[in-house]
Amino acid sequence: MNNERVLQIARVVLRLALGITFLVSIADRFGWLGVYGSKNVSWGDWTHFVQYVAQLNSFVPKSLIPGLAVLETIIELGLGIALLLGIYQRVVAWSSAALLMSFALTMSIALGIIAPLSYSVFTALGAALLLGAVAVPHPARVPAATRSTAESSTNRGPNPVPARQHGGTTGS
């Protein structure tokens, strides 16, 4: 197996691992993995999740905590789905890294450095950064109206010369 094939497989594994991790976290906060206190369940319901968000973000006014919990959930859902589908891979990977960095920082400040290490937040952050570095960039799209203009300008050859240069004369 050559390096390019290994890189392709690694991209897929990283995307799936990060995407599933985000979605499992969402499943936990809605109680889909079991009730609070069950094995491998961190929150078990929305109330415990919001309490955890408040604990991590003690510097945020209490009135904003429920909205922050909703916002985090929406962002994780969007990133999780985008990672699984493989769309906008580089932007999604770097956005995931930014979110994971915010989790790592708030967890470290509120709970100590062991918490994000125990939950592999730094590992996920590293995976997201690596995925962003090796992801296939999203191709630029040229609107249909400008496509014919762009195509005709590229058919002029390597160094098209404008009919008139600023400050110069024509026909000398």
N, CA, C and O of each residue as an XYZ file, in Angstrom:
688
protein
N       0.860     -1.165      0.000
C       0.000      0.000      0.000
C       0.913      1.236      0.000
O       1.830      1.339      0.815
N       0.652      2.166     -0.919
C       1.508      3.349     -1.006
C       1.043      4.449     -0.048
O      -0.045      4.370      0.522
N       1.875      5.463      0.116
C       1.586      6.537      1.063
C       0.301      7.293      0.726
O      -0.433      7.688      1.631
N       0.024      7.496     -0.541
C      -1.190      8.226     -0.936
C      -2.439      7.460     -0.501
O      -3.412      8.061     -0.045
N      -2.411      6.155     -0.640
C      -3.553      5.325     -0.227
C      -3.726      5.373      1.296
O      -4.851      5.457      1.788
N      -2.624      5.319      2.034
C      -2.681      5.409      3.494
C      -3.257      6.766      3.901
O      -4.068      6.850      4.822
N      -2.835      7.824      3.212
C      -3.347      9.164      3.494
C      -4.850      9.253      3.234
O      -5.579      9.869      4.011
N      -5.313      8.642      2.146
C      -6.756      8.624      1.856
C      -7.527      7.919      2.963
O      -8.565      8.407      3.411
N      -7.025      6.787      3.400
C      -7.690      6.030      4.466
C      -7.670      6.829      5.759
O      -8.673      6.886      6.469
N      -6.538      7.445      6.069
C      -6.414      8.235      7.301
C      -7.397      9.404      7.314
O      -7.990      9.706      8.350
N      -7.571     10.062      6.171
C      -8.542     11.159      6.089
C      -9.945     10.683      6.446
O     -10.661     11.334      7.207
N     -10.320      9.554      5.894
C     -11.658      9.015      6.149
C     -11.800      8.618      7.617
O     -12.813      8.923      8.247
N     -10.793      7.942      8.160
C     -10.843      7.518      9.561
C     -10.945      8.732     10.481
O     -11.753      8.733     11.410
N     -10.139      9.764     10.237
C     -10.193     10.970     11.059
C     -11.564     11.644     10.981
O     -12.127     12.045     11.999
N     -12.096     11.765      9.755
C     -13.417     12.391      9.600
C     -14.487     11.620     10.352
O     -15.292     12.205     11.077
N     -14.494     10.306     10.179
C     -15.511      9.480     10.827
C     -15.366      9.503     12.342
O     -16.360      9.617     13.059
N     -14.138      9.396     12.832
C     -13.913      9.381     14.279
C     -14.367     10.700     14.908
O     -15.068     10.694     15.920
N     -13.975     11.819     14.318
C     -14.384     13.116     14.871
C     -15.892     13.327     14.751
O     -16.536     13.783     15.696
N     -16.445     12.999     13.600
C     -17.882     13.186     13.384
C     -18.714     12.347     14.338
O     -19.675     12.840     14.929
N     -18.351     11.088     14.487
C     -19.087     10.200     15.397
C     -18.935     10.675     16.840
O     -19.887     10.620     17.617
N     -17.739     11.142     17.197
C     -17.516     11.646     18.554
C     -18.445     12.813     18.865
O     -19.049     12.853     19.936
N     -18.564     13.761     17.940
C     -19.479     14.890     18.152
C     -20.922     14.404     18.292
O     -21.651     14.869     19.168
N     -21.329     13.482     17.443
C     -22.729     13.031     17.461
C     -23.038     12.166     18.688
O     -24.149     12.224     19.214
N     -22.080     11.373     19.146
C     -22.296     10.588     20.361
C     -22.442     11.513     21.562
O     -23.252     11.261     22.454
N     -21.661     12.577     21.579
C     -21.770     13.563     22.657
C     -23.170     14.186     22.691
O     -23.734     14.407     23.763
N     -23.712     14.460     21.526
C     -25.077     15.001     21.453
C     -26.085     13.961     21.928
O     -27.021     14.290     22.656
N     -25.899     12.717     21.524
C     -26.798     11.649     21.962
C     -26.802     11.535     23.485
O     -27.846     11.293     24.090
N     -25.644     11.707     24.095
C     -25.529     11.635     25.554
C     -26.354     12.735     26.221
O     -27.076     12.467     27.182
N     -26.258     13.941     25.733
C     -26.965     15.048     26.396
C     -28.479     14.971     26.228
O     -29.216     15.640     26.952
N     -28.946     14.168     25.286
C     -30.390     13.970     25.137
C     -30.869     12.670     25.769
O     -32.041     12.315     25.650
N     -29.968     11.960     26.440
C     -30.347     10.745     27.144
C     -30.465      9.518     26.269
O     -30.997      8.501     26.713
N     -29.985      9.579     25.041
C     -30.119      8.456     24.118
C     -29.118      7.337     24.405
O     -29.228      6.248     23.842
N     -28.139      7.601     25.279
C     -27.161      6.566     25.634
C     -27.474      5.943     26.982
O     -26.806      5.000     27.405
N     -28.477      6.461     27.652
C     -28.848      5.977     28.971
C     -29.077      7.143     29.914
O     -28.876      8.304     29.556
N     -29.497      6.815     31.118
C     -29.798      7.852     32.106
C     -28.525      8.272     32.830
O     -27.518      7.563     32.813
N     -28.588      9.425     33.459
C     -27.462      9.954     34.230
C     -27.028      8.923     35.271
O     -27.855      8.367     35.993
N     -25.744      8.681     35.336
C     -25.204      7.700     36.282
C     -24.970      6.339     35.665
O     -24.293      5.503     36.263
N     -25.512      6.094     34.480
C     -25.290      4.811     33.807
C     -23.847      4.725     33.309
O     -23.164      5.739     33.165
N     -23.405      3.513     33.052
C     -22.057      3.292     32.540
C     -21.882      4.006     31.201
O     -22.748      3.924     30.330
N     -20.748      4.712     31.038
C     -20.383      5.430     29.817
C     -21.324      6.575     29.464
O     -21.389      6.984     28.304
N     -22.050      7.095     30.442
C     -22.940      8.235     30.231
C     -22.413      9.396     31.066
O     -22.263      9.280     32.282
N     -22.136     10.508     30.407
C     -21.632     11.686     31.120
C     -22.765     12.535     31.681
O     -22.714     12.967     32.833
N     -23.792     12.774     30.861
C     -24.873     13.673     31.280
C     -26.209     12.955     31.388
O     -26.891     13.082     32.405
N     -26.591     12.220     30.385
C     -27.821     11.460     30.432
C     -29.094     12.242     30.195
O     -30.142     11.655     29.926
N     -29.016     13.545     30.289
C     -30.181     14.389     29.995
C     -29.710     15.823     29.792
O     -28.565     16.168     30.082
N     -30.614     16.640     29.290
C     -30.292     18.022     28.967
C     -29.950     18.839     30.221
O     -29.055     19.683     30.183
N     -30.644     18.596     31.308
C     -30.423     19.360     32.538
C     -28.997     19.188     33.051
O     -28.344     20.168     33.408
N     -28.517     17.959     33.090
C     -27.145     17.720     33.544
C     -26.122     18.324     32.579
O     -25.065     18.795     33.000
N     -26.442     18.307     31.288
C     -25.535     18.917     30.318
C     -25.441     20.429     30.542
O     -24.345     20.990     30.531
N     -26.571     21.079     30.742
C     -26.571     22.529     30.968
C     -25.811     22.862     32.256
O     -25.100     23.865     32.311
N     -25.955     22.042     33.270
C     -25.187     22.242     34.508
C     -23.685     22.141     34.247
O     -22.898     22.908     34.802
N     -23.296     21.195     33.404
C     -21.885     21.036     33.049
C     -21.381     22.250     32.259
O     -20.276     22.736     32.503
N     -22.185     22.732     31.321
C     -21.820     23.931     30.560
C     -21.624     25.105     31.514
O     -20.689     25.889     31.349
N     -22.495     25.232     32.506
C     -22.370     26.310     33.499
C     -21.086     26.156     34.310
O     -20.413     27.142     34.611
N     -20.752     24.919     34.660
C     -19.533     24.669     35.428
C     -18.290     25.061     34.624
O     -17.367     25.668     35.166
N     -18.263     24.718     33.343
C     -17.111     25.031     32.512
C     -17.015     26.512     32.172
O     -15.922     27.037     31.963
N     -18.156     27.181     32.118
C     -18.201     28.573     31.689
C     -18.672     29.484     32.815
O     -19.586     30.289     32.632
N     -18.054     29.354     33.961
C     -18.468     30.141     35.129
C     -18.287     31.640     34.916
O     -18.884     32.439     35.638
N     -17.489     32.025     33.955
C     -17.256     33.435     33.638
C     -18.370     34.041     32.777
O     -18.404     35.254     32.568
N     -19.273     33.202     32.283
C     -20.394     33.653     31.451
C     -21.590     33.914     32.359
O     -21.846     33.136     33.278
N     -22.331     35.004     32.114
C     -23.532     35.244     32.932
C     -24.483     34.047     32.888
O     -24.696     33.444     31.835
N     -25.048     33.717     34.045
C     -25.917     32.537     34.158
C     -27.088     32.561     33.185
O     -27.539     31.512     32.725
N     -27.575     33.742     32.873
C     -28.717     33.839     31.960
C     -28.361     33.403     30.536
O     -29.253     33.076     29.753
N     -27.072     33.395     30.192
C     -26.641     33.010     28.844
C     -26.290     31.529     28.715
O     -26.106     31.031     27.604
N     -26.197     30.831     29.831
C     -25.768     29.426     29.815
C     -26.696     28.526     28.992
O     -26.196     27.739     28.189
N     -28.025     28.604     29.152
C     -28.870     27.736     28.316
C     -28.686     27.997     26.812
O     -28.680     27.059     26.015
N     -28.539     29.247     26.437
C     -28.297     29.567     25.029
C     -26.957     29.048     24.550
O     -26.831     28.583     23.418
N     -25.950     29.129     25.416
C     -24.635     28.603     25.073
C     -24.691     27.090     24.890
O     -24.041     26.549     23.996
N     -25.459     26.410     25.727
C     -25.620     24.955     25.600
C     -26.277     24.600     24.267
O     -25.869     23.652     23.595
N     -27.296     25.370     23.895
C     -27.969     25.140     22.603
C     -27.000     25.415     21.454
O     -26.918     24.632     20.508
N     -26.265     26.531     21.536
C     -25.313     26.889     20.489
C     -24.240     25.816     20.321
O     -23.924     25.434     19.194
N     -23.683     25.331     21.413
C     -22.677     24.263     21.339
C     -23.256     23.022     20.665
O     -22.596     22.377     19.850
N     -24.488     22.702     21.017
C     -25.127     21.515     20.448
C     -25.339     21.677     18.951
O     -25.093     20.746     18.184
N     -25.790     22.843     18.531
C     -26.011     23.099     17.099
C     -24.693     23.028     16.335
O     -24.623     22.433     15.259
N     -23.645     23.640     16.898
C     -22.343     23.626     16.229
C     -21.809     22.198     16.131
O     -21.324     21.788     15.077
N     -21.897     21.445     17.222
C     -21.427     20.056     17.194
C     -22.226     19.212     16.208
O     -21.662     18.362     15.519
N     -23.520     19.438     16.136
C     -24.354     18.699     15.191
C     -23.938     19.009     13.756
O     -23.752     18.101     12.945
N     -23.796     20.285     13.452
C     -23.398     20.677     12.097
C     -22.032     20.133     11.720
O     -21.849     19.601     10.625
N     -21.073     20.266     12.628
C     -19.729     19.754     12.347
C     -19.726     18.228     12.236
O     -19.058     17.670     11.365
N     -20.469     17.556     13.114
C     -20.530     16.096     13.069
C     -21.086     15.582     11.750
O     -20.535     14.660     11.148
N     -22.173     16.184     11.313
C     -22.781     15.769     10.038
C     -21.855     16.082      8.871
O     -21.668     15.251      7.982
N     -21.273     17.287      8.874
C     -20.367     17.673      7.784
C     -19.147     16.748      7.728
O     -18.694     16.387      6.642
N     -18.622     16.370      8.880
C     -17.490     15.439      8.904
C     -17.882     14.083      8.331
O     -17.131     13.503      7.547
N     -19.039     13.578      8.711
C     -19.476     12.277      8.194
C     -19.714     12.318      6.690
O     -19.410     11.356      5.985
N     -20.253     13.423      6.199
C     -20.532     13.552      4.767
C     -19.292     13.938      3.958
O     -19.268     13.773      2.738
N     -18.275     14.445      4.628
C     -17.050     14.830      3.933
C     -17.165     16.116      3.136
O     -16.469     16.290      2.135
N     -18.038     17.020      3.568
C     -18.198     18.279      2.835
C     -17.359     19.380      3.483
O     -17.199     19.427      4.702
N     -16.835     20.252      2.645
C     -15.997     21.370      3.109
C     -14.980     20.885      4.138
O     -14.889     21.429      5.238
N     -14.231     19.873      3.774
C     -13.402     19.147      4.729
C     -12.413     20.028      5.483
O     -12.285     19.904      6.701
N     -11.720     20.904      4.791
C     -10.703     21.716      5.464
C     -11.335     22.705      6.430
O     -10.893     22.821      7.573
N     -12.360     23.414      5.989
C     -13.031     24.401      6.845
C     -13.680     23.713      8.041
O     -13.601     24.211      9.163
N     -14.312     22.585      7.808
C     -14.970     21.847      8.889
C     -13.933     21.308      9.874
O     -14.154     21.341     11.085
N     -12.815     20.817      9.367
C     -11.770     20.297     10.260
C     -11.204     21.413     11.135
O     -11.040     21.233     12.342
N     -10.908     22.558     10.537
C     -10.351     23.659     11.331
C     -11.390     24.246     12.275
O     -11.044     24.689     13.370
N     -12.647     24.256     11.874
C     -13.715     24.699     12.780
C     -13.844     23.729     13.950
O     -14.053     24.145     15.089
N     -13.718     22.442     13.664
C     -13.742     21.437     14.728
C     -12.575     21.650     15.681
O     -12.733     21.538     16.897
N     -11.415     21.956     15.137
C     -10.243     22.212     15.977
C     -10.472     23.422     16.877
O     -10.104     23.402     18.052
N     -11.073     24.466     16.333
C     -11.350     25.660     17.142
C     -12.325     25.332     18.273
O     -12.130     25.768     19.408
N     -13.366     24.570     17.968
C     -14.327     24.177     18.994
C     -13.654     23.308     20.063
O     -13.855     23.515     21.260
N     -12.865     22.348     19.624
C     -12.182     21.476     20.568
C     -11.158     22.239     21.412
O     -10.948     21.911     22.579
N     -10.525     23.248     20.829
C      -9.597     24.078     21.598
C     -10.351     24.839     22.687
O      -9.864     24.978     23.809
N     -11.544     25.331     22.346
C     -12.337     26.034     23.367
C     -12.752     25.071     24.477
O     -12.759     25.443     25.651
N     -13.098     23.829     24.111
C     -13.432     22.830     25.134
C     -12.212     22.549     26.012
O     -12.325     22.511     27.237
N     -11.059     22.354     25.396
C      -9.848     22.030     26.150
C      -9.491     23.159     27.117
O      -9.122     22.908     28.264
N      -9.601     24.389     26.652
C      -9.263     25.525     27.518
C     -10.240     25.667     28.679
O      -9.827     25.821     29.828
N     -11.539     25.617     28.376
C     -12.511     25.788     29.464
C     -12.453     24.625     30.446
O     -12.591     24.825     31.653
N     -12.252     23.415     29.941
C     -12.137     22.267     30.836
C     -10.893     22.385     31.704
O     -10.938     22.090     32.898
N      -9.786     22.813     31.113
C      -8.538     22.959     31.873
C      -8.676     24.005     32.965
O      -8.212     23.799     34.087
N      -9.305     25.119     32.650
C      -9.470     26.195     33.623
C     -10.435     25.787     34.730
O     -10.151     25.987     35.911
N     -11.574     25.215     34.351
C     -12.612     24.901     35.330
C     -12.347     23.630     36.124
O     -12.673     23.560     37.309
N     -11.756     22.620     35.481
C     -11.636     21.303     36.110
C     -10.202     20.850     36.322
O      -9.962     19.859     37.011
N      -9.254     21.556     35.745
C      -7.861     21.132     35.803
C      -7.472     20.412     34.530
O      -8.333     19.968     33.770
N      -6.196     20.297     34.300
C      -5.670     19.746     33.052
C      -5.993     18.264     32.858
O      -6.042     17.789     31.723
N      -6.211     17.538     33.937
C      -6.479     16.095     33.826
C      -7.791     15.816     33.094
O      -7.884     14.834     32.358
N      -8.801     16.660     33.282
C     -10.108     16.421     32.647
C     -10.011     16.358     31.121
O     -10.458     15.368     30.540
N      -9.451     17.363     30.446
C      -9.380     17.247     28.985
C      -8.423     16.148     28.530
O      -8.588     15.596     27.442
N      -7.433     15.829     29.346
C      -6.551     14.713     29.001
C      -7.289     13.381     29.129
O      -7.137     12.504     28.278
N      -8.082     13.225     30.180
C      -8.837     11.983     30.386
C      -9.891     11.764     29.310
O     -10.167     10.627     28.928
N     -10.479     12.847     28.822
C     -11.504     12.747     27.778
C     -10.921     12.868     26.372
O     -11.662     12.978     25.395
N      -9.601     12.847     26.273
C      -8.886     12.886     24.983
C      -9.247     14.102     24.129
O      -9.261     14.022     22.900
N      -9.534     15.218     24.779
C      -9.882     16.424     24.033
C      -8.675     16.921     23.241
O      -8.820     17.350     22.096
N      -7.488     16.868     23.843
C      -6.293     17.311     23.128
C      -5.980     16.387     21.954
O      -5.498     16.841     20.916
N      -6.249     15.108     22.113
C      -6.048     14.164     21.018
C      -6.998     14.466     19.871
O      -6.592     14.470     18.709
N      -8.262     14.720     20.192
C      -9.234     15.084     19.159
C      -8.853     16.405     18.496
O      -8.998     16.561     17.284
N      -8.369     17.348     19.288
C      -7.901     18.620     18.737
C      -6.764     18.381     17.748
O      -6.768     18.937     16.650
N      -5.801     17.567     18.130
C      -4.704     17.238     17.225
C      -5.190     16.549     15.963
O      -4.688     16.821     14.872
N      -6.160     15.661     16.103
C      -6.729     14.972     14.936
C      -7.412     15.964     14.002
O      -7.265     15.870     12.784
N      -8.153     16.911     14.563
C      -8.836     17.913     13.742
C      -7.829     18.804     13.026
O      -8.016     19.132     11.854
N      -6.760     19.200     13.721
C      -5.725     20.012     13.073
C      -5.049     19.240     11.947
O      -4.816     19.781     10.866
N      -4.737     17.982     12.204
C      -4.113     17.161     11.176
C      -5.047     16.973      9.984
O      -4.614     17.052      8.835
N      -6.313     16.727     10.253
C      -7.272     16.582      9.163
C      -7.353     17.868      8.345
O      -7.423     17.816      7.117
N      -7.344     19.013      9.010
C      -7.357     20.278      8.285
C      -6.129     20.453      7.411
O      -6.208     21.038      6.331
N      -4.990     19.945      7.876
C      -3.746     20.079      7.116
C      -3.708     19.155      5.899
O      -3.117     19.506      4.878
N      -4.329     17.982      5.996
C      -4.239     17.008      4.897
C      -5.529     16.893      4.095
O      -5.584     16.145      3.119
N      -6.562     17.623      4.493
C      -7.847     17.529      3.789
C      -7.717     18.063      2.374
O      -6.943     18.981      2.101
N      -8.485     17.473      1.493
C      -8.532     17.947      0.119
C      -9.290     19.263      0.128
O     -10.435     19.309      0.578
N      -8.668     20.347     -0.367
C      -9.363     21.633     -0.322
C     -10.596     21.625     -1.208
O     -10.639     20.967     -2.247
N     -11.594     22.374     -0.769
C     -12.826     22.501     -1.548
C     -12.516     23.289     -2.806
O     -11.950     24.378     -2.710
N     -12.864     22.782     -3.985
C     -12.534     23.511     -5.214
C     -13.299     24.826     -5.299
O     -14.468     24.910     -4.923
N     -12.623     25.834     -5.793
C     -13.283     27.135     -5.982
C     -14.296     26.998     -7.107
O     -14.037     26.358     -8.127
N     -15.416     27.591     -6.908
C     -16.455     27.528     -7.931
C     -16.541     28.862     -8.637
O     -16.559     29.916     -8.001
N     -16.592     28.808     -9.946
C     -16.701     30.011    -10.750
C     -18.148     30.112    -11.204
O     -18.672     29.179    -11.812
N     -18.815     31.255    -10.911
C     -20.197     31.403    -11.371
C     -20.292     31.240    -12.877
O     -19.368     31.603    -13.605
N     -21.399     30.698    -13.341
C     -21.586     30.413    -14.765
C     -21.434     31.663    -15.620
O     -20.908     31.579    -16.730
N     -21.877     32.815    -15.139
C     -21.809     34.044    -15.918
C     -20.363     34.460    -16.173
O     -20.065     35.020    -17.228
N     -19.472     34.202    -15.241
C     -18.076     34.604    -15.422
C     -17.217     33.480    -15.967
O     -16.062     33.703    -16.331
N     -17.769     32.266    -16.027
C     -16.994     31.132    -16.505
C     -16.540     31.339    -17.942
O     -15.377     31.085    -18.254
N     -17.432     31.797    -18.834
C     -17.051     31.981    -20.225
C     -16.010     33.079    -20.354
O     -15.126     32.991    -21.207
N     -16.097     34.114    -19.521
C     -15.096     35.178    -19.539
C     -13.758     34.640    -19.066
O     -12.721     34.933    -19.661
N     -13.777     33.860    -18.005
C     -12.546     33.292    -17.478
C     -11.918     32.327    -18.478
O     -10.699     32.310    -18.647
N     -12.747     31.530    -19.135
C     -12.230     30.572    -20.098
C     -11.634     31.284    -21.300
O     -10.585     30.877    -21.797
N     -12.289     32.350    -21.780
C     -11.768     33.049    -22.947
C     -10.481     33.782    -22.622
O      -9.616     33.913    -23.488
N     -10.329     34.269    -21.384
C      -9.095     34.966    -21.027
C      -7.929     33.997    -20.884
O      -6.776     34.382    -21.076
N      -8.219     32.739    -20.546
C      -7.130     31.771    -20.414
C      -6.716     31.223    -21.774
O      -5.663     30.592    -21.873
N      -7.497     31.439    -22.819
C      -7.156     30.942    -24.142
C      -6.272     31.907    -24.919
O      -5.933     31.626    -26.068
N      -5.898     33.007    -24.344
C      -5.076     33.990    -25.043
C      -3.604     33.620    -25.065
O      -2.835     34.219    -25.817
N      -3.210     32.691    -24.295
C      -1.803     32.340    -24.228
C      -1.243     32.682    -22.864
O      -1.975     33.144    -21.988
N       0.059     32.458    -22.675
C       0.616     32.628    -21.342
C       0.708     34.074    -20.872
O       0.560     34.320    -19.675
N       0.944     35.031    -21.744
C       1.118     36.421    -21.346
C       0.270     37.341    -22.207
O       0.798     37.995    -23.107
N      -1.013     37.408    -21.959
C      -1.831     38.291    -22.788
C      -1.424     39.741    -22.554
O      -1.175     40.149    -21.420
N      -1.358     40.505    -23.622
C      -0.985     41.910    -23.537
C      -2.243     42.738    -23.714
O      -2.957     42.575    -24.703
N      -2.526     43.626    -22.770
C      -3.715     44.453    -22.921
C      -3.556     45.409    -24.107
O      -2.443     45.758    -24.500
N      -4.681     45.816    -24.656
C      -4.657     46.705    -25.813
C      -3.984     48.030    -25.482
O      -3.294     48.600    -26.328
N      -4.173     48.522    -24.272
C      -3.570     49.780    -23.898
C      -3.142     49.705    -22.426
O      -3.924     49.307    -21.563
N      -1.925     50.082    -22.161
C      -1.436     50.108    -20.794
C      -1.594     51.506    -20.255
O      -1.492     52.481    -21.000
N      -1.840     51.612    -18.967
C      -1.991     52.924    -18.352
C      -0.668     53.664    -18.424
O       0.385     53.114    -18.101
N      -0.733     54.924    -18.853
C       0.452     55.762    -18.917
C       1.303     55.512    -20.147
O       2.318     56.186    -20.321
N       0.940     54.585    -20.998
C       1.728     54.313    -22.182
C       0.977     54.735    -23.439
O      -0.130     55.268    -23.359
N       1.557     54.505    -24.550
C       0.905     54.831    -25.816
C       0.627     53.547    -26.560
O       1.224     52.507    -26.282
N      -0.273     53.630    -27.492
C      -0.560     52.474    -28.322
C       0.059     52.702    -29.683
O       0.132     53.853    -30.114
N       0.473     51.761    -30.329
C       0.935     51.866    -31.702
C       2.349     52.387    -31.869
O       2.690     52.815    -32.972
N       3.194     52.381    -30.851
C       4.560     52.832    -31.100
C       5.339     51.706    -31.565
O       6.531     51.851    -31.839
